[in-house]
């Protein structure tokens, strides 16, 4: 399951969906707007193999590493989020 943080822009979410990449976004499809970081971590624990994409550097913390979820901190411009999410979620071509 691909989960976008609330700080990911709407145009990037729509672009991913236009590429048929299934995403849910905090505050729109999952959880509620304004969720605190600790609450988001609890939400990730409740999901099946989630990958959480965020631009919030508060999630760039080694203590948040856990085998039940993946956090992808994207230190990139807002306009490039969809491209990087697509690259990270694309199946490997063996």
Backbone torsions as a table, in degrees:
resi	resn	phi	psi	omega
1	UNK	NA	129.4	177.9
2	UNK	-98.9	122.8	-178.4
3	UNK	-120.0	128.3	176.8
4	UNK	-98.7	138.9	175.1
5	UNK	-67.6	160.9	179.1
6	UNK	-60.9	-25.2	-176.5
7	UNK	-81.1	2.0	175.7
8	UNK	-84.5	130.0	-175.2
9	UNK	-67.4	152.3	179.9
10	UNK	-57.4	-42.1	-178.3
11	UNK	-62.4	-31.8	179.0
12	UNK	-73.7	-38.5	176.2
13	UNK	-63.0	-44.0	179.8
14	UNK	-66.0	-36.6	178.0
15	UNK	-63.3	-43.5	177.5
16	UNK	-60.4	-44.8	179.9
17	UNK	-65.2	-33.2	177.3
18	UNK	-67.3	-24.3	175.8
19	UNK	-89.4	7.9	179.8
20	UNK	63.3	34.0	173.5
21	UNK	-98.2	118.2	-177.8
22	UNK	-75.5	122.9	177.4
23	UNK	-137.7	150.8	170.1
24	UNK	-122.8	146.0	-177.3
25	UNK	-120.6	136.7	176.7
26	UNK	-58.5	132.2	178.3
27	UNK	88.3	-9.8	179.2
28	UNK	-121.5	-56.2	-177.1
29	UNK	-107.4	-19.1	-171.4
30	UNK	-146.2	137.6	179.9
31	UNK	66.3	-148.5	-179.5
32	UNK	-142.7	159.9	178.2
33	UNK	-63.2	143.6	176.3
34	UNK	79.5	14.9	179.8
35	UNK	-61.5	139.5	176.4
36	UNK	-75.5	155.5	-177.4
37	UNK	-55.8	-43.1	-179.8
38	UNK	-62.5	-36.6	179.2
39	UNK	-69.2	-36.0	177.0
40	UNK	-64.8	-41.3	177.8
41	UNK	-61.4	-42.6	176.7
42	UNK	-60.6	-41.9	178.0
43	UNK	-62.2	-41.0	178.8
44	UNK	-61.7	-38.1	178.4
45	UNK	-63.4	-25.1	-177.6
46	UNK	-86.1	-9.2	-177.5
47	UNK	-96.1	165.4	176.9
48	UNK	-96.2	112.0	177.1
49	UNK	47.2	56.2	-179.6
50	UNK	-79.8	149.7	167.3
51	UNK	-117.0	120.6	-176.4
52	UNK	-103.8	119.3	-179.8
53	UNK	-102.3	126.6	-177.5
54	UNK	-145.0	156.6	171.4
55	UNK	-108.5	5.6	-178.0
56	UNK	-84.7	111.9	-176.8
57	UNK	-69.8	-6.4	172.5
58	UNK	-64.4	-22.8	178.7
59	UNK	-86.6	-3.9	176.9
60	UNK	-86.8	71.3	-172.5
61	UNK	-140.1	121.3	-177.0
62	UNK	-57.8	-32.8	-178.3
63	UNK	-66.7	-14.7	179.2
64	UNK	-86.1	-6.1	178.9
65	UNK	-61.9	137.1	-178.1
66	UNK	-158.1	144.1	-178.1
67	UNK	-71.5	-12.9	-176.4
68	UNK	-89.8	-9.3	179.7
69	UNK	-151.1	167.9	176.0
70	UNK	-124.3	135.1	172.7
71	UNK	-112.9	122.8	177.3
72	UNK	-109.5	104.7	176.8
73	UNK	-84.8	119.6	-175.9
74	UNK	-104.3	102.8	178.5
75	UNK	-93.5	67.2	-174.8
76	UNK	-139.5	165.5	176.7
77	UNK	-62.4	152.2	178.5
78	UNK	-51.9	-39.1	-173.6
79	UNK	-72.3	-9.9	-177.9
80	UNK	-106.6	1.4	-175.9
81	UNK	-58.0	-49.8	-176.3
82	UNK	-59.2	-39.8	-179.6
83	UNK	-62.3	-44.5	-178.7
84	UNK	-72.2	-36.9	175.8
85	UNK	-62.2	-43.0	178.7
86	UNK	-59.6	-44.2	179.3
87	UNK	-62.7	-39.0	-177.8
88	UNK	-76.8	-23.0	-177.5
89	UNK	-101.5	-7.1	-178.1
90	UNK	-68.0	137.6	178.0
91	UNK	-66.2	148.4	178.0
92	UNK	-72.0	135.1	-178.6
93	UNK	-94.5	88.4	179.8
94	UNK	-88.8	NA	NA
